[in-house]
Amino acid sequence: MAEDPYTACAEQLARTPELVGRLLVDHSPTEDGWCRGHDGHQERFPCSIRRLAELARAHATTTGRLRTPA
């Protein structure tokens, strides 16, 4: 298990490939560089949720648990 909470969260998230894939799709950039996945406020792309999903994808692909499009 990871030593820091952020990486530990990504490792747990990596166990749900459908959710990781959905987060990667939902938290994509707009033409102006903002994240599409936030209602009510703007956040620059990549947002913290997108970075977490990317870390989960990287962890899962190295362990052979997840195959999502890049």
N, CA and C of each residue as an Amber inpcrd file, in Angstrom:
protein
   210
   0.8370000  -1.1870000   0.0000000   0.0000000   0.0000000   0.0000000
   0.8800000   1.2490000   0.0000000   0.3830000   2.2790000  -0.6170000
   1.1390000   3.5220000  -0.7520000   1.2980000   4.2270000   0.5940000
   2.3600000   5.0100000   0.6900000   2.6220000   5.7320000   1.9290000
   1.8110000   7.0190000   2.0390000   1.5260000   7.6720000   0.9250000
   0.7750000   8.9130000   1.0100000  -0.7010000   8.6710000   0.6570000
  -1.6080000   9.4450000   1.2460000  -3.0440000   9.2240000   1.0520000
  -3.5060000   9.3880000  -0.4000000  -2.9050000  10.3080000  -1.1440000
  -3.3110000  10.5470000  -2.5310000  -3.0480000   9.3220000  -3.4010000
  -1.8520000   8.7510000  -3.2700000  -1.5050000   7.5510000  -4.0350000
  -2.3280000   6.3600000  -3.5730000  -2.5690000   6.2530000  -2.2800000
  -3.4070000   5.1690000  -1.7670000  -4.8170000   5.2610000  -2.3410000
  -5.3390000   6.4600000  -2.4540000  -6.6650000   6.6680000  -3.0530000
  -6.6520000   6.2450000  -4.5210000  -5.6090000   6.5950000  -5.2340000
  -5.4980000   6.2080000  -6.6430000  -5.4190000   4.6950000  -6.7900000
  -4.7100000   4.0440000  -5.8860000  -4.6210000   2.5830000  -5.9400000
  -5.9910000   1.9380000  -5.7240000  -6.7720000   2.4790000  -4.8110000
  -8.1230000   1.9610000  -4.5820000  -9.0230000   2.2470000  -5.7810000
  -8.9120000   3.4480000  -6.3350000  -9.6980000   3.8160000  -7.5050000
  -9.3710000   2.9070000  -8.6840000  -8.1330000   2.4820000  -8.7960000
  -7.7050000   1.6230000  -9.9000000  -8.4600000   0.2980000  -9.9250000
  -9.0810000  -0.0680000  -8.8200000  -9.8500000  -1.3180000  -8.7540000
 -11.2120000  -1.2150000  -9.4390000 -11.5910000  -0.0030000  -9.8450000
 -12.8800000   0.2090000 -10.5130000 -12.6450000   0.8180000 -11.8870000
 -12.3010000  -0.0030000 -12.8680000 -11.9330000   0.5210000 -14.1910000
 -13.0470000   1.3180000 -14.8640000 -14.3020000   0.9660000 -14.6270000
 -15.3940000   1.7200000 -15.2450000 -15.4170000   3.1580000 -14.7290000
 -15.2090000   3.3130000 -13.4230000 -15.1950000   4.6460000 -12.8400000
 -13.9970000   5.4530000 -13.3220000 -12.8400000   4.8320000 -13.3810000
 -11.6430000   5.5250000 -13.8790000 -11.8810000   6.0140000 -15.3050000
 -12.4110000   5.1460000 -16.1400000 -12.6920000   5.5310000 -17.5210000
 -13.6730000   6.6770000 -17.6130000 -14.7050000   6.6340000 -16.7770000
 -15.7200000   7.6980000 -16.7940000 -15.1330000   9.0240000 -16.3240000
 -14.3090000   8.9830000 -15.2970000 -13.6690000  10.2110000 -14.8170000
 -12.7560000  10.8130000 -15.8800000 -12.0330000   9.9710000 -16.5970000
 -11.1510000  10.4610000 -17.6490000 -11.9360000  11.1330000 -18.7720000
 -13.1030000  10.5890000 -19.0770000 -13.9470000  11.1800000 -20.1210000
 -14.5950000  12.4730000 -19.6200000 -15.1860000  12.4180000 -18.4380000
 -15.9120000  13.5780000 -17.9050000 -15.0040000  14.7630000 -17.5990000
 -13.7810000  14.4930000 -17.1930000 -12.8570000  15.5650000 -16.8190000
 -11.8470000  15.7950000 -17.9350000 -12.3810000  16.1690000 -19.0840000
 -11.5640000  16.4880000 -20.2540000 -11.5230000  18.0070000 -20.4180000
 -10.5820000  18.5220000 -21.2070000 -10.4500000  19.9790000 -21.3220000
 -11.4380000  20.5960000 -22.3170000 -11.8200000  21.8240000 -22.0260000
 -12.5710000  22.6240000 -22.9990000 -11.5610000  23.2500000 -23.9520000
 -12.0700000  23.9510000 -24.9410000 -11.2020000  24.6460000 -25.8920000
 -10.3900000  25.7380000 -25.2070000 -10.9080000  26.2520000 -24.0830000
 -10.2430000  27.3390000 -23.3590000  -9.3380000  26.8520000 -22.2320000
  -9.2020000  25.5290000 -22.0650000  -8.3050000  24.9960000 -21.0560000
  -8.9200000  24.7730000 -19.6880000 -10.2500000  24.7560000 -19.6190000
 -10.9410000  24.4740000 -18.3640000 -11.4130000  23.0310000 -18.3540000
 -11.6310000  22.4900000 -17.1700000 -12.1240000  21.1210000 -17.0420000
 -13.6360000  21.1110000 -17.2190000 -14.1480000  20.1640000 -18.0090000
 -15.5850000  20.0570000 -18.2670000 -16.3620000  19.4450000 -17.1070000
 -15.7040000  18.7980000 -16.1720000 -16.3900000  18.0000000 -15.1660000
 -16.8970000  18.7250000 -13.9450000 -16.9140000  20.0470000 -13.9500000
 -17.2950000  20.7760000 -12.7400000 -18.4840000  21.6910000 -13.0020000
 -19.5620000  21.4350000 -12.2870000 -20.7370000  22.3160000 -12.3510000
 -20.6400000  23.3470000 -11.2340000 -20.9410000  24.5710000 -11.5490000
 -20.9800000  25.5970000 -10.5290000 -19.6710000  26.3200000 -10.2820000
 -18.5660000  25.7790000 -10.7490000 -17.2900000  26.4760000 -10.6330000
 -16.3660000  26.0080000 -11.7480000 -15.3550000  26.8260000 -12.0100000
 -14.3890000  26.4700000 -13.0350000 -13.1000000  26.0160000 -12.3900000
 -12.4740000  25.0480000 -13.0270000 -11.1760000  24.5690000 -12.5660000
 -10.3280000  24.2980000 -13.7930000  -9.0910000  24.7280000 -13.7420000
  -8.1720000  24.5330000 -14.8560000  -7.9120000  23.0570000 -15.0920000
  -7.7330000  22.7010000 -16.3640000  -7.3880000  21.3390000 -16.7410000
  -5.8760000  21.1910000 -16.6810000  -5.3450000  20.1220000 -16.1360000
  -6.0520000  19.0120000 -15.5140000  -6.4050000  19.3270000 -14.0640000
  -7.6310000  19.0360000 -13.6990000  -8.0840000  19.2530000 -12.3280000
  -7.5600000  18.1230000 -11.4370000  -7.7770000  18.2550000 -10.1560000
  -7.2730000  17.2460000  -9.2090000  -7.9280000  15.8870000  -9.4350000
  -9.1910000  15.8740000  -9.8360000  -9.8730000  14.5980000 -10.0910000
  -9.2800000  13.9270000 -11.3210000  -9.0030000  14.6970000 -12.3660000
  -8.3830000  14.1390000 -13.5660000  -6.9980000  13.5770000 -13.2400000
  -6.2170000  14.3260000 -12.4480000  -4.8830000  13.8400000 -12.0820000
  -4.9670000  12.5490000 -11.2710000  -5.9580000  12.4660000 -10.3850000
  -6.1530000  11.2420000  -9.6070000  -6.5250000  10.0780000 -10.5120000
  -7.4210000  10.3070000 -11.4690000  -7.8280000   9.2570000 -12.4110000
  -6.6520000   8.8160000 -13.2810000  -5.8090000   9.7560000 -13.6940000
  -4.6280000   9.4010000 -14.4880000  -3.6450000   8.5730000 -13.6680000
  -3.4770000   8.9150000 -12.3970000  -2.6010000   8.1360000 -11.5270000
  -3.1690000   6.7330000 -11.3120000  -4.4930000   6.6440000 -11.1600000
  -5.1430000   5.3380000 -11.0170000  -4.9540000   4.5100000 -12.2830000
  -5.1150000   5.1400000 -13.4430000  -4.9140000   4.4290000 -14.7020000
  -3.4730000   3.9340000 -14.8280000  -2.5220000   4.7720000 -14.4690000
  -1.1130000   4.3770000 -14.5400000  -0.8300000   3.2100000 -13.5990000
  -1.3680000   3.2750000 -12.4010000  -1.1640000   2.1770000 -11.4440000
  -1.7810000   0.8850000 -11.9690000  -2.9940000   0.9940000 -12.4760000
  -3.7050000  -0.2000000 -12.9450000  -3.0470000  -0.8070000 -14.1790000
  -2.5540000   0.0220000 -15.0670000  -1.9330000  -0.5380000 -16.2700000
  -0.6070000  -1.2090000 -15.9490000   0.0990000  -0.7060000 -14.9370000
   1.3500000  -1.3640000 -14.5510000   1.0970000  -2.6650000 -13.8070000
  -0.0680000  -2.7810000 -13.1840000  -0.4090000  -4.0310000 -12.4810000
  -1.2810000  -4.9420000 -13.3390000  -1.6450000  -4.4770000 -14.5430000
  -2.4310000  -5.2900000 -15.4580000  -3.9180000  -5.3370000 -15.1480000
  -4.4120000  -4.3850000 -14.3700000  -5.8260000  -4.4010000 -13.9710000
  -6.7350000  -3.5450000 -14.8290000  -6.1890000  -2.6570000 -15.6040000
  -7.0400000  -1.6850000 -16.2860000  -6.5350000  -1.4330000 -17.6910000
  -7.4640000  -1.3310000 -18.6110000  -7.1330000  -0.9500000 -19.9670000
  -8.1430000   0.0980000 -20.4210000  -7.7090000   1.3610000 -20.3880000
  -8.5470000   2.4470000 -20.8650000  -7.7910000   3.2020000 -21.9320000
  -8.4950000   3.9060000 -22.8040000  -7.8000000   4.6850000 -23.8280000
  -6.9870000   5.8080000 -23.2000000  -5.8920000   6.1400000 -23.7960000
  -5.0200000   7.2090000 -23.2720000  -5.6370000   8.5710000 -23.4810000
